[in-house]
Amino acid sequence: MKKITIFVLLPSFANGGAEKVTLSLIQSLDNDIFNYFLVMQNTAGPLKANISKNKIIDLKSLRFRNSLYKLVKKIFEKKPKVIFSTFPHMTIILLLIKKLFFLDFIIIAREPNMPSISLANAPYSYIFQKLYKITMPAVDGVIVSSSAMEKEIISKGIDKKKVLIIANPINLIKIRYTKNIYRQKGKGIRIVFVGRLVYQKGIDRLLPLLKYIPNIHLTIIGEGKEKEHLLSIIEEENIHTKVKFLGLLSNPYPYIAGADYFILPSRWEGFPNVVLESLALGTPVIAMKELSSLKDLKINILNKSINLFEEERDVRNYLLNITPRNDFNKPILRPSLLENYNTPFSYSKKVTDFISKINNEK
């Protein structure tokens, strides 16, 4: 059987959930079925991937729009049968390129976020929202990570038959291979956040709550353009002793494992990988009901390993009434709280079956 040439598009090796899922997919693809190329806007970023250099096409551009000529040139050169895109702005441009040049390739889009909210908060939001509405119904297939995202995608005019829910993959063995567990010293509740320090993540609405809660400490792992704003809130609220920034860490798992709770006050998300990682490490999660994708984890909501709240004051009241874990003096790795999940290989198999189905129907 002739191999299917597939381009997998990625902006960079940035330390984000979408990048992690995409790289996990590539490294688990069946090489007997696919001849893959990782097509990158640039190769900057901290993520490491076990991918051969001759499989990476580096467009060497700071902005995606500046790489379009090189991208089109590579499409004509390699003639991919499938292009897999995991960011809406890239998917929209691909759909326009396909139509403009009368090209015959399959476009599979993986949606990393709830499109209505993420596009509304993106640069040139008005233009991209209009283009999304016009172009996306022509996509060949869409992979979403939750039933809430599926519902929204269908509401955008995309045929339900083109949409498939595949929950994000997680490497349980790798994540739980955590030798040392780190916990902030002292009495009281210890919570941790891991992610980019941007408006989307909502750390700015969490920090003011801490002044009302005695003996609490928040560890923040990550970097981003909102850091100076967050520092100003800490100064204004006089909560210096309750917050510690650790910056960007290649391995945040020991800190998640040592905390009482992982907290995610995001204003929107697709399906946050870090929630799966926290549950895998036995650390329960506090988040906002705005993250509607988490409602798919019904067992975790029922057993209170995921706690969803409507408003900030509800989070404050919850934090006031919980107690530290029993082993807070010398924490150990707790049992995993995950019930059903995709491994990298099962995720890849589901994506492969979806692509094969679309390819056979063409």
Secondary structure, 3 states (H helix, E strand, C coil): CCCEEEEEEECCCCCCHHHHHHHHHHHHCCCCCEEEEEEECCCCCCCCCCCCHHHEEECCCCCHHHHHHHHHHHHHHHCCCEEEECCHHHHHHHHHHHHHCCCCCEEEEECCCCHHHHHHCCCCHHHHHHHHHHHHHHCCEEEECCHHHHHHHHHCCCCHHHEEECCCECCHHHHHCCCCCCCCCCCCEEEEEECCCCHHHCHHHHHHHHHHCCCEEEEEECCCCCHHHHHHHHHHHCCHHHEEEEECCCCCHHHHHHCCEEEECCCCCCCCHHHHHHHHCCCCEEEECCCHHHHHCHHHHHCCCEEEECCHHHHHHHHHCCCCCCCCCCCCCCCCCCCCCECHHHHHHHHHHHHHHHHHHC
